[in-house]
Amino acid sequence: MANERVNRCERGFTLLEMLVALSVISIAALTLVRLDAFAVRTAGDLDESTVAGIVAQNRAVELWTDPAPPTIGNSAIGVANAGRNWRVEQRVARTADDSLLRIDLIVRPESGRGQAALTIIRPSR
């Protein structure tokens, strides 16, 4: 009788046990694949947001160093930078101090999801 118990224990896993183990491993693998895809997408968005910030800073320097102040109101221009095309929207408004202008910049890629916003103050003369 002891020999019969040893043989039963040495037989290994049943088919049902193997199916349960495979389904658990499959669910874990699918979760890891989805997590990896999310990480790749997030890294791409972060790259676009970073470059959009650089484009916004470049435009802010152009506006700050231009001897003539920008016209008050909203406008948009297209810019090529880092091998990509960007849309720069700018809103120029007066401040409480008539000698200063507030310039709000929003930069978005023509195709993609990242964006950056930047606000500067510059002399109005």
N, C-alpha and C positions, 0 to 999 in steps of 0.2 A: 504494500500500500504506500509506503514511503517512496518507493521507486516510481510509482505512478504519479505522485505529486511533483517530483523532480522533473519528470518528462513534460508535464503540463506547463511548468514554469519555464522550461527551456524552449518551448515552441516559438516564442516571439509574439509580435503584435497581431491582433486580429485585423481584418479588413476594415471594420468600422473604426477602430482606433487609428489606423493609417489615414482614413478619409478625414477624420476630425483634425488630425495633426496637419495634413496638407491644407485644409481650409483655413486654419489659424495662420499658417505660414503665408498663404496667398493674401489674406487680408492685411497682414503686416507689410508685405511687399508692395501692395497697391497703395497703402498709406505713405510709404516712403517715396514712391514714384510721384504721388501728388504733391508731397512736401517739396521734393526737388524741383518740380515745375514751378511751384509758387516762389521758391528762392530765385530761380532764373528770371522770372518775370519781375520780381521786386528789384533785382540788381539792374535790369534794363531800365526800369523807371527811375531808379536812383541816378543812373548815368545821365539820362536825359535831363533830370532836374538839376544836376550839377552843372552840366554844360549850359543849360538855360540861365542859371545864375551868373555864369561867366559872361554870357551874351548881354545880360542885363547890366552888369558892371561896365562892360565895354561901352554900351550905349550911354550910361550915366557919365562916364568920363568924356565922351564926345559932347554931350549936352553941357557939362560943366565947363569945358575948355573953349567952347564956341564963344567968340566975342559977342555975337548977337544973341539975345535971349530967345527961346522958342516962343511961338505964338500961343496964346491962351486957348485952350480947348482940347478936344480929343483928336488923335491921329493914329495911324498905324503904318508901319513900313515893313518890308521884307528884308531879311538879312541872311547872308550865307556865312556860316561859321562851323568849323570842325567837320566840314564835308556834309553839312546838313542845312536845310533851309528853316528859318525861324520867323515867326511873326512877332513883332515888337509893337505893343499897344502903349501909347503914352497919353497921359492926361495931365495937362498943365493948368494950374489954378493959382490965383492970387492967395496970399496969406494975409493975416491981420496986419502985418508990416508990409507996406506998399513997396519996400525996396527988395522984397524976397518973393520968389516963386516956388511953389511946391510942384514937383514932377513925380507922378506915379508911373512906374513902368511894369508891364506884365509881359513876360516872354513865354511863348508856347512854340513847340515844334509844329511844322506844317502837318506832319503825320506822327502821331505818338501821344503819350499821356503826360509826360513831365511838364512842369511849368515852374516859373520863378517870378517873384514880385519884389520890387525894390522902390523905395521912395527917397528922393533927394530934395534938398533945398538949395537954390542958387540965387545969386543976385538977379534982379529984374532989369538991370542996366548993364 
